[in-house]
Amino acid sequence: MHDIDIDLVEMTLDVVKYAINRITKTNPELGKPKSEQELRSLVGETITANGIGGENAFNLFKEVLIKATVPIDHPRHLAFVPASPTRAAIMFDLVTSASSIHGAYWMEGAGGIYAENEAMRWLVSLTGLPEKAFGVFTSGGTAANLSGMVTARENWRKVPENKNKKGLIITSSGAHSSIKAMAKVIDADIVLVPSNNVMSKEDLQKAIAALSIAERERLFAVVATGGTTNAGIIDDLKGISEVCKQENLWFHVDAAYGGGALAADSVRHLFQGIENADSITIDPHKWLFSPYDCGAIIYKNPELAKEAHAQEGSYLDIFKDEGAQGFNPSDYQIQLTRRVRGLPLWFSLATHGTDKYKSAVEKGISLANLASKIIQENPIVELVREPSLSCVLFRRKGWTATEYRDWTYKNHREGFALVTPTKWKTGNDYETVSRFCFINPDTTEEDIRAILKTME
Ligand SMILES: *Cc1c(COP(=O)(O)O)cnc(C)c1O
């Protein structure tokens, strides 16, 4: 559709001006949600037979809609896993959209896919996987985990007696919710290894030994976590990989959040064993400073992923013809049509160099250590556990769950900070505690002190 009746140049300038403003702003306003009803009364009808015009729509976005969102890159947004896309990556996200590249097949997207693959090669090099290993960018960790699990399951089902069996996966209770959700999608059962901490080699051995014979025959994969979302805990990847090898099980490492820390020399040793994985999930949109959405699934043997994922269709045959040979991202994960979502990461890596990425990740880890030190010096709070990667769990002495919740809402309402409570299990009890997750290298010591001050 051609936008013949709008002033294209003017509109483009407006949009680019907005983008420049937003990209250079380091302390954006911390917005808060409004109810749907409120938004409706503020925004009114926008989809009409004749359109309301670009200027009107853009003004509504700038004056109402954007203010009802929380910028994920605010330096005092330390909840969930925040984000902090580089300016270079955000700029190139605009360029990626403007370039209209189809990222499914080499035949159409070769130049874009080539650049994505350069970024992927660096990502793969961080894992220490053997030479043939490779991966593809996905919409996020959930899609990456699903793609890895489908590959594992299809590989297992190549053995004729597994054809009609329902699969079974072992993971730890600290694993991300998407593992359980994606097990439902592939209709596999999950056995959760209870663990308040690291899933160890022995934990896994015990869990396997506790299976019935029929269950053991259905077990095809183990999912370890390379940095739990809640506490940054890294399972015993080396020990688990040894068990998987011995038991002939697919070894998937979910490092959606923690994977960025593979670039950090100070903690790289904690990931020992990840080089034995059959598949690894890493989210560049979490700790590798990419804009949403950008996940990645990496395979030790990409051919197995291709066997599981390549789609067949008469109108797709042309992509498999000789003249079109090249890397087809669609063959290695669940999505067909896709944007070249690795391009912003590529441009940013090419612009800054990998050393800058190393130091930006190290910054998150040192902010966690700094917060830990400040918490230990402050009598009203205490650490729940030593920080792990960039996660700090701490307690405001004497507070109930309601007080944590009210405190969160108050800071959010005032546009000051977004820091949310979480739960931590000690013995059999779940306790409500508070949590910092540091991603943004622009977060300062003053930010940390000011947030703790609001707990007084
Ligand atoms: C965030 C996260 C996921 C899910 O990733 P999305 O990009 O949100 O789909 C999966 N696993 C872990 C460990 C995560 O931290």
The ligand as an SDF file (V2000), in Angstrom:
LIG
                    3D

 15 15  0  0  0  0  0  0  0  0999 V2000
   13.6600  -14.8370   30.0760 C   0  0  0  0  0  0  0  0  0  0  0  0
   13.9550  -16.2770   30.0950 C   0  0  0  0  0  0  0  0  0  0  0  0
   13.3110  -17.1520   29.2150 C   0  0  0  0  0  0  0  0  0  0  0  0
   12.2320  -16.7000   28.2750 C   0  0  0  0  0  0  0  0  0  0  0  0
   12.7380  -15.8670   27.3070 O   0  0  0  0  0  0  0  0  0  0  0  0
   11.7770  -14.8820   26.4580 P   0  0  0  0  0  0  0  0  0  0  0  0
   12.7620  -14.1370   25.6250 O   0  0  0  0  0  0  0  0  0  0  0  0
   11.0560  -14.0430   27.4530 O   0  0  0  0  0  0  0  0  0  0  0  0
   10.8640  -15.7340   25.6660 O   0  0  0  0  0  0  0  0  0  0  0  0
   13.6820  -18.4720   29.2400 C   0  0  0  0  0  0  0  0  0  0  0  0
   14.6140  -18.9260   30.1060 N   0  0  0  0  0  0  0  0  0  0  0  0
   15.2460  -18.1160   30.9800 C   0  0  0  0  0  0  0  0  0  0  0  0
   16.2850  -18.6880   31.8960 C   0  0  0  0  0  0  0  0  0  0  0  0
   14.9310  -16.7640   30.9990 C   0  0  0  0  0  0  0  0  0  0  0  0
   15.5560  -15.9550   31.8760 O   0  0  0  0  0  0  0  0  0  0  0  0
  1  2  1  0
  2  3  1  0
  2 14  2  0
  3  4  1  0
  3 10  2  0
  4  5  1  0
  5  6  1  0
  6  7  2  0
  6  8  1  0
  6  9  1  0
 10 11  1  0
 11 12  2  0
 12 13  1  0
 12 14  1  0
 14 15  1  0
M  END
$$$$
